Amino acid sequence: MNTEAPYRLKATGITKSYGAVNALADVNFELKPGEVMALLGENGAGKSTIVKVISGLIIPDTGQITIDGEPVLLSSVRASQTAGIAVVQQEFSTVGTMSVAENLVLGQSNAPAWWSPQKLNDQAKLILARVGLEDIDPRRSVDTLSVAEMQLLEIARVLAKDAKIVIFDEPTAALSDAEIVRVLEAVKRLASEGRSVIYVTHRLGEVFEIADRVTIFRNGRSEPPLLVKDLTVDKVVALMIGRELGHLYPERTEKYGAPVLETRGLKVPGIKGDINLTVRRGEILGLTGQLGSGVSEIMKAISGIADVLAGEVLLDGSAVNLHGRRRGIVMGIAYCSPDRKKDGIFGGISVRRNLSSPWLRRVSRVGFVSRAQENSEAARSASNFAIDLSRLNTLVGNLSGGNQQKVAVGKWLGIRPRVLLVEEPTRGVDIGARAEIYAQLRLLCDSGVGVIVTSSDTNEILGLSDTIATYYRGSQTANKPVQEWTEAALVREVMHRED
Amino acid sequence: MTTTEKISIRFQDLSSVRRRTDAVRNWALPILIVLVFVVASATVPEFFKFETIRSILLLTSITGIVAVGMTAVTLSGNLFSLGVTSSAVFSGVIYVWVGQATGSMYAAAAVAIVAAVVIGLVQGFIVGLGLNTVIVTLAFGSIIYGLIAILTKGEVVQAQGVNLEGFATFQIFGIPLPIYIFVVFTALAWFLTEHTLIGRNVHLLGSNKNTARNSGISPMGTTIWAFTAFSLSIGIAAVLQTSQMHQIQADNLPGLTMDVVAAVLVGGTAVTGGDGSPVKSAIGALFIATITQVMVLMSIPEGQRYFVLGVIVVALVVVLHLLRKAGTR
């Protein structure tokens, strides 16, 4: 429509810092009408932060954003939507119990106050056809859709909103190849209608397939946009990684002692066969697999959250009876969930009280909490994890993702853990906090704590672990020292493709 | 260039607003109460007198004690109990009956409080299983109301020849006992929530049930503790109320549940749990009693009093909610 304006969206001089860490440092970003702009970068490079700025979730410290040449203040999600920006989330925003058609009108500003079901379904059909869902009955409940169909429905919802700028945040992370094709087609269609697309992904192949230009982020800074047709995969990787990756992961001592944790013939729902894992002193065991691989179930079973069907868990050589999370904590098993907001932190509670939550009983006498002991131990945990001591009274929900994660992991120091289970240690965490978390995990490991890490980030698993076990749909496919792995081999095992 | 500066400044404004809302949230109500006192003292005849202030505090004490107890339930993330009235009346009936039978108001009070706690424990257990508090407590409320009506045949329960008024009439420095009990109970509740394992776990559970479970905090055990504290407050309030009225009947205390809920909400404890304090609820109860008393002195008819009070409660709750949202963005 507005083809005279050279830029649909232009962001200049955006900065956002959390304490000493610059999540975004003087970032510039631009988007032309009708183009697909890919955002690439390592975890924590700043691409998710800039997406959050554009979608109104984060307020930057400085900078200016214009849409079609007009300055806008994207101070809330609502403000961003009003400016014509829509986000296709990784997490679904559909309501499972409502029909497909009803979900399409949900949250639309121009939705009619009431409608006839027939008319709604007819309209829904038209929109569904545009994302390749013409075979879906709009009266179906969203609960009955597959993950890919739900992802396409998310895109359809954005179409129904008629947004000028559509942001995709790793829309294909949980999809199979055949399903990815459908999503990519829907993205191309959006661009061909003149909408601008911001496409965040980890999959380089997709970039070359659908993007016109690419903006690469590194350490909170942006590169000037590049035309995809001038690029090669190698060039993109070199730009993404830069030269600082080596310092991100702490050095391995490679001195292994007696086993800290062993599982013998452990049977867990969702996992085929026995689980026999060993973590030695000084060793970080990495478990990796796609969604549904079962690594999460293994961690939950060892932590005592999920029930174990058979087999035993040994700590320092002696079998422990795990039943319930409380028992696990008493035995010294720390567990960090993959989704800190959901079940890893108390957002509305102060940093100090988050840190003390798992070991409050230990600093209590006949039910009375010793404040002095709580304060000194919380302060020690905080300083070990490089959490700003002046923020002990801040609500954890007001911290950055990186600091929240440091709290989610750091709170376990106080139980004097013998085993530390960490799922996705750095999901949504800025680069500074990532290095601090890695360093601390290595330090704990060296001090004799058994550490198991799960991650869907291949780089992270390779950089952090001493031993890597891969899982595919509930079966272990490999288990060997990190030196015997290459990135390609790891990706192949995780995807478990025959080719 | 000017646009960039302007927008940068506005971004910064937004983030500093966040820090200030907390202070407003904590001090709004005490300041409001002082304001009402000052304005009422200046404009309403008969207001600034020892008797008036004593009767405000007495009015606060019953609602306040239960509101302080209810805060445990709300803080634990279990919303509200909507069965306050019938549990309180039930305890009151037990108080009179046991008092009549034993001749001792102390024995009667003990049995009445135990009865309230037992009822509370059962409800706490069911809620701990994962059922919705509102539904469970409404159901229990109507079961207990029915039980009282059957047992008392709907008649007034009164003690004859026994002194059961002692708890209400006893005074120290001209101030009746219920006010002291209210203050001590609030202080104790504050201490429990801040300094004990149970109190802290109640807070954590209400903030995030899943994280609490992963941290080894038992949702069932903690919920039962919250209900124990709450039903203890009902027992105490019932004894004091019955002492004051000398009698009790199935239809008594019709507004108690809503007054208590209003006190908790106006006090600023989050309906979703994990954020609040029994002290805030006590202040909430004081605020409501003050406004009510001012209106009584101004001879505003009962219907209009309810109307005005309702409007004030809604306005305050909305403002507190908006401030909380602004504070946690």
Interface residues (C-beta under 8 A of the other chain):
Chain A: T12 G13 I59 P60 D61 T62 G63 Q64 I65 P71 L73 S75 S303 I305 R325 R326 G328 I329 V330 Y335 S337 K342 D343 G344 I345 F346 G347 G348 I349 R353 S357 P358 L360 R361 S364 G367 F368 V369 R371 L395 G397 N398 K411
Chain B: T3 T4 I7 S8 R10 F11 Q12 L14 S15 R18 H195 T196 L197 I198 R200 N201 H203 L204 S207 N208 N210 T211 A212 R213 N214 S215 G216 I217 S218 A270 G274 D275 T328
